[in-house]
């Protein structure tokens, strides 16, 4: 029985629609959960939430870069030796364009936007505790700090992602194997 070829235009359109829907749902969930979490917390928890969102964005950016810079032969060898997580890492590598898009564009960008809105809440909390600060001035400082932390963290992470791409993919593969329980379909 002959295999039918996939229509690349239909596949690309389906992927764009999938990414759009995934981005919409994830951003709603992350915005809602961070808004609920920050509604009545102090500065320490708000700051921790912002740091957590920035760290998630950086980690997913690292994975997105690692998947685009890794070599296939070592992962094929590990998968043939049934090393835990190797099949999942190999699947990520074979789907690098989509994995990178989800990691860098969907999760990374959403974390950037949500950390910015969480930063606005943090700025308001800081102003509430001080007499002479304005939301405008504190907001600029908080936004600049979040942006610098995000960009600096991603710059640092990219260097690691390129030099340790196989190790990062294997770690992600092990995590995927642990949570997924079985290998992805081919």
C-alpha positions in Angstrom: 0.0 0.0 0.0 1.5 3.3 -1.1 1.9 6.2 1.4 0.1 9.4 0.5 2.2 12.5 0.5 1.2 15.3 2.8 0.3 18.6 1.3 3.0 21.0 2.6 0.8 24.0 2.3 -2.0 22.4 4.3 0.6 21.2 6.9 2.0 24.7 7.3 -1.4 26.2 7.6 -2.4 23.6 10.2 0.8 24.3 12.1 0.1 28.1 12.1 -3.4 27.6 13.4 -2.1 25.1 16.1 0.5 27.6 17.3 -2.0 30.4 17.3 -4.5 28.4 19.4 -1.7 27.1 21.7 -0.4 30.6 22.2 -3.9 32.0 22.9 -4.7 29.3 25.5 -1.3 29.4 27.2 -1.2 33.2 27.4 -4.7 33.2 28.9 -3.8 30.5 31.5 -0.5 32.2 32.4 -2.0 35.7 32.6 -4.9 34.5 34.6 -2.8 32.5 37.0 -0.3 35.2 37.5 -3.0 37.8 38.0 -4.8 35.6 40.6 -1.5 34.9 42.3 -0.5 38.6 42.4 -3.9 40.0 43.4 -3.2 40.1 47.1 0.4 39.2 47.7 3.3 41.2 49.0 6.4 42.4 47.2 8.4 39.2 48.0 5.9 36.9 46.3 5.3 39.3 43.4 9.1 39.5 42.8 9.4 35.7 43.0 6.6 35.3 40.5 8.4 37.7 38.1 11.7 35.8 38.5 9.9 32.5 37.9 8.3 33.7 34.7 11.6 35.1 33.5 13.4 31.9 34.4 10.8 29.8 32.5 11.2 32.0 29.4 15.0 31.6 29.6 14.9 27.8 30.1 12.6 27.3 27.1 14.7 29.6 25.0 17.7 27.5 25.9 15.9 24.3 24.9 14.7 26.0 21.6 18.3 26.9 20.7 19.7 23.6 21.8 17.3 21.7 19.6 18.4 23.7 16.5 22.1 23.2 17.2 22.3 19.6 18.3 23.8 16.8 16.1 21.7 13.8 15.3 24.3 10.9 15.3 25.0 10.8 19.0 21.3 10.8 19.8 20.7 8.0 17.2 23.4 6.0 18.9 21.9 6.6 22.4 18.4 5.7 21.1 19.6 2.5 19.6 21.2 1.6 23.0 17.9 2.4 24.6 19.3 5.2 26.8 16.3 6.6 28.7 15.0 9.8 27.1 17.1 9.4 23.9 14.1 8.5 21.7 12.3 11.6 23.0 15.4 13.8 22.4 15.7 12.3 18.9 12.1 13.1 18.2 12.6 16.7 19.4 15.6 17.0 17.1 13.7 15.5 14.1 11.0 18.1 14.8 13.4 20.9 15.6 11.5 23.6 13.7 8.3 23.0 15.6 10.0 22.4 19.0 12.0 25.5 18.6 8.9 27.5 17.6 7.0 26.3 20.6 9.9 26.8 23.0 11.2 30.2 21.7 8.1 31.8 20.2 5.1 30.4 22.2 6.4 29.8 25.7 9.3 32.3 25.6 7.3 35.2 24.2 4.3 34.5 26.4 6.6 34.5 29.5 8.0 37.8 28.4 4.6 39.4 28.1 3.2 37.9 31.3 6.4 38.8 33.2 5.9 42.4 32.0 2.3 42.5 33.3 3.4 40.9 36.5 6.1 43.6 36.7 3.3 46.2 36.5 1.7 44.6 39.5 5.0 44.6 41.3 5.5 48.3 40.6 2.1 49.1 42.1 3.0 47.0 45.2 6.3 49.0 45.6 4.5 52.3 45.2 1.9 51.3 47.8 4.8 50.9 50.3 6.6 54.2 49.6 5.4 57.7 50.0 7.4 59.6 47.4 7.5 57.1 44.5 5.3 57.3 41.4 3.9 54.4 39.5 5.4 55.9 36.4 9.0 56.0 37.7 8.9 52.7 39.5 7.2 51.1 36.5 10.1 52.2 34.2 12.7 50.8 36.6 10.8 47.5 37.1 10.3 47.1 33.3 13.9 47.9 32.6 15.1 45.4 35.2 12.8 42.6 33.8 13.9 43.3 30.2 17.6 43.3 31.2 17.2 40.1 33.2 15.4 38.4 30.4 17.7 39.5 27.6 20.9 38.9 29.7 19.6 35.5 30.8 18.8 34.5 27.3 22.2 35.7 26.0 23.9 33.7 28.7 21.7 30.7 28.0 22.3 30.7 24.3 26.0 30.1 24.8 25.3 27.1 27.0 22.6 25.8 24.7 25.0 25.7 21.7 27.9 24.2 23.6 25.8 21.7 25.6 23.0 21.0 23.1 23.1 17.2 23.4 23.1 17.3 27.2 20.2 19.7 27.2 18.2 17.6 24.7 18.9 14.5 26.7 17.7 16.2 29.9 14.6 17.4 28.1 14.1 13.9 26.7 14.4 12.3 30.1 11.8 14.8 31.5 9.5 14.0 28.5 10.0 10.3 29.0 9.2 10.6 32.7 6.0 12.6 32.2 5.0 11.0 28.9 5.7 7.4 30.0 6.4 6.2 26.4 8.2 7.2 23.3 6.5 9.6 20.9 5.2 8.3 17.6 7.5 8.4 14.6 
